[in-house]
Amino acid sequence: MPLDSAQLNAFATVIDEGSFERAAAALHVTRSAVSQRVKLLEERVGQVLVRRATPCTPTEAGQALYRHAREVALSESDALATIGGGQHTSTRLAIGVNADSLATWFPHAMAQAAEGQSITFDIHVEDQDHSANLLREGRVMAAVTADPQPVQGCKVLPLGTLRYRALASPAFMQRYFAKGVTAAALATAPMLVFNRKDALQARFVGRITRRKLTPPVHWLPEAHAFVMATRAGLGWGMTPDPMVQHDLEAGTLVELIPGKPVDVPLYWQSWRLNVQALHHMTEAVQRAAGLTLLR
């Protein structure tokens, strides 16, 4: 017996929205109706699909079913667009992308993909070293990732390299590194780190000192604010070239050690579905990445 489409959609919407209440609002039904549909679906498959927490997340069984639900919705939307029956609907693309790509080249890809197409985006910001997990969980249908190994059911395309440099303001350099960028200096100089998953600064320190240091850390999870804080002299941090070209030319930011960048190869992983919206997005991502990333 096939799965009930209303139950499947209710379950997927709970995962998208993070709660039964918001799912009910999105579906224009009562919360009890959403709860009943999810309960019937769980009874149908014989497993718990939703972790009732804040936010609601899929169980291991729910992850597989969530991906199925989104594949069905994407294929249905593509079919309606092909036959001209989806004039008043749009195709929703859930995509994982790292914050630095989102702050530089990725919005151009989104705009290109949406031009002349009825596409909406649900962007999940995640570190490039961890964004492939969103694909494994079925939370997104495509992702910018540093992982070249294809997630099951996905194809991988190389995009290019995002180059990071260890930067600080001239005043910060004078204060902490007047005698050179040594292990002792790096151990005391405040360091800017995007979030707990950001390993770029530690990677740079390890490459330079061959040691694991524990300097003071400022956690700053916003790409543009990260650059502003570096420019203001709050700390030193790893920043992608596309965000700081003007600063490097003007001398408002300088490299801790010139010629020692950290290069991060990026890849585009997407579901193996033959749907136009995902195809347009893939082409747009390749074009936008080609204009910004290093080959």
Secondary structure as GFF3:
##gff-version 3
##sequence-region A 1 295
A	DSSP	alpha_helix	5	17	.	.	.	ID=ss1
A	DSSP	alpha_helix	20	27	.	.	.	ID=ss2
A	DSSP	alpha_helix	31	45	.	.	.	ID=ss3
A	DSSP	beta_strand	50	51	.	.	.	ID=ss4
A	DSSP	beta_strand	57	58	.	.	.	ID=ss5
A	DSSP	alpha_helix	60	83	.	.	.	ID=ss6
A	DSSP	beta_strand	91	97	.	.	.	ID=ss7
A	DSSP	alpha_helix	99	102	.	.	.	ID=ss8
A	DSSP	alpha_helix	106	114	.	.	.	ID=ss9
A	DSSP	beta_strand	119	125	.	.	.	ID=ss10
A	DSSP	alpha_helix	132	136	.	.	.	ID=ss11
A	DSSP	beta_strand	142	145	.	.	.	ID=ss12
A	DSSP	beta_strand	154	168	.	.	.	ID=ss13
A	DSSP	alpha_helix	170	176	.	.	.	ID=ss14
A	DSSP	alpha_helix	183	188	.	.	.	ID=ss15
A	DSSP	beta_strand	191	193	.	.	.	ID=ss16
A	DSSP	alpha_helix	200	209	.	.	.	ID=ss17
A	DSSP	beta_strand	217	219	.	.	.	ID=ss18
A	DSSP	alpha_helix	223	232	.	.	.	ID=ss19
A	DSSP	beta_strand	237	240	.	.	.	ID=ss20
A	DSSP	alpha_helix	241	250	.	.	.	ID=ss21
A	DSSP	beta_strand	254	255	.	.	.	ID=ss22
A	DSSP	beta_strand	262	271	.	.	.	ID=ss23
A	DSSP	alpha_helix	276	292	.	.	.	ID=ss24
###
